[in-house]
Amino acid sequence: MNYLYDHYIKNKEQQKWFEVIDALAVKFAERADTYDQEGRFPFENVDELKNAGYLSLTIPKEFGGEGLSLYEFVLLQERIAAGDAATALSLGWHLGCFLELAEERTWNEDMLRTLCEKVVQDQALINRAATEPATGSPTRGGMPQTKAVKEGDHWVINGTKTFTSMAPALDYAIVSAQVGDTGKKGNFLIPMHAKGVTVEETWDTVAMRGTRSDDLVLKDVKVNESALVEEDRGKSELPKAWLLHIPACYIGVAVAARNEAVHFAKTYRPNSLPGPIGEVPEVQRKIGEMELELFKARELMYSVAARWVNEPGARMEMGPSLMAVKHVATNAASKVVDLAMRIVGARSLAMSSPLQRHYRDVRAGLHNPPMDDIVISSLANRALE
Ligand SMILES: Cc1cc2nc3c(=O)[nH]c(=O)nc-3n(C[C@H](O)[C@H](O)[C@H](O)COP(=O)(O)OP(=O)(O)OC[C@H]3O[C@@H](n4cnc5c(N)ncnc54)[C@H](O)[C@@H]3O)c2cc1C
């Protein structure tokens, strides 16, 4: 029994998956500091997730996947993140990609089926490479400098993408680019083994080091006509509910920090006190504040995820609510990590303490989409409409 999770596990299938992921997350937590300190991609964790069939979680059943919904996706991602945040964020991009494709069905069905089969049968890993130095975050609407030019029945693609999570482990990247002279954006499915695709190891950050969000360089990459899998669809797109894996990830970081601080409060007994510091009112106040922040963020995230699943007719209107979850959760997570470190004191700054990793990792949430200012303006626009 774990009151943090039990309340959100609603049926036997969720329970079954949760137990599998819970056992793996315990192992991920043991390795997290090593991957972080060495700045390496957690191949071992991802192999274990592959063996558990996790890569097929959000692939529709008709294509051989598990067909699980946004709700289960978020629940399991949160648990992985409490073990290792970099593993969770990485897998979140892959699974989120398939959840979006399953719900929107904008791809040619044969292309979608083929890609899904590559995941189900060969455990292929996929991510979107949408960020570039000149555009910054793609959510701000900049035009990619990566260009796709039509030559006969092929596309030839040139450009550089930054922040490509899982770069050393990917099998395919869905790359945004200008489509010929149309002045429009499109997304191209590029096999990582295609001639002209290279990874430049530029990922040297303090946060989420294990994601290996390196640069993806495309030099005269030649792909079939059918590689153009998505064309700009203007404003009719569904809100990007799959991005809830981001708040789930940073809530997981906060839960790990909270667990560490609560354990410390129960066991640290300085000789100036008759018992552990958990008996001190000020420490209890901080623990209560952590619980409050987590309660708010998690209730909001799970209720919005459940609404998305249970009320498909409401989806088009849910953009601002989904964005609000991200804002509330990532800021709450930062506050929880801060409180956890205040409870533990200077020991939280030791390189051997997982809290210093959580402190660095939780900051990355602020720079994953949607950014706080975009969330606030979207809520304001809804109110003013
Ligand atoms: C750990 C991690 C993993 C990631 N993984 C991926 C991935 O797999 N694939 C991928 O495509 N991307 C990925 N990203 C990139 C991410 O989605 C963002 O594109 C990236 O973090 C850059 O965002 P930014 O806000 O810092 O950059 P910018 O958009 O350059 O913004 C920098 C600052 O400029 C200001 N600013 C810029 N433009 C505007 C504007 N139009 N209006 C107002 N203010 C503006 C804001 O103050 C902002 O803070 C990842 C990022 C991180 C941190």
The ligand as a Gaussian input file, in Angstrom:
#p B3LYP/6-31G(d) Opt

LIG

0 1
 C       15.700000      18.344000     -20.869000
 C       15.154000      18.846000     -22.170000
 C       14.785000      17.947000     -23.152000
 C       14.291000      18.392000     -24.382000
 N       13.958000      17.487000     -25.353000
 C       13.522000      17.914000     -26.572000
 C       13.255000      16.995000     -27.622000
 O       13.404000      15.788000     -27.483000
 N       12.851000      17.486000     -28.838000
 C       12.703000      18.825000     -29.051000
 O       12.329000      19.219000     -30.159000
 N       12.966000      19.719000     -28.067000
 C       13.360000      19.300000     -26.844000
 N       13.656000      20.212000     -25.849000
 C       13.601000      21.635000     -26.183000
 C       12.471000      22.412000     -25.535000
 O       11.218000      21.965000     -25.995000
 C       12.679000      23.888000     -25.876000
 O       12.575000      24.059000     -27.260000
 C       14.030000      24.375000     -25.410000
 O       14.145000      24.095000     -24.036000
 C       14.223000      25.846000     -25.672000
 O       13.289000      26.561000     -24.950000
 P       13.639000      28.024000     -24.423000
 O       12.348000      28.590000     -23.911000
 O       14.778000      28.017000     -23.508000
 O       14.180000      28.734000     -25.741000
 P       13.743000      29.992000     -26.549000
 O       12.444000      29.748000     -27.247000
 O       14.912000      30.359000     -27.379000
 O       13.512000      31.096000     -25.464000
 C       14.538000      31.649000     -24.641000
 C       13.911000      32.796000     -23.867000
 O       13.584000      33.831000     -24.787000
 C       12.274000      34.368000     -24.559000
 N       11.496000      34.176000     -25.803000
 C       11.881000      33.507000     -26.931000
 N       10.959000      33.605000     -27.891000
 C        9.946000      34.344000     -27.391000
 C        8.693000      34.801000     -27.902000
 N        8.299000      34.505000     -29.153000
 N        7.904000      35.500000     -27.075000
 C        8.294000      35.807000     -25.816000
 N        9.463000      35.421000     -25.280000
 C       10.291000      34.708000     -26.046000
 C       11.768000      33.658000     -23.321000
 O       12.071000      34.463000     -22.215000
 C       12.583000      32.390000     -23.196000
 O       12.767000      32.014000     -21.851000
 C       14.142000      19.782000     -24.615000
 C       14.502000      20.690000     -23.610000
 C       14.998000      20.247000     -22.398000
 C       15.373000      21.254000     -21.341000

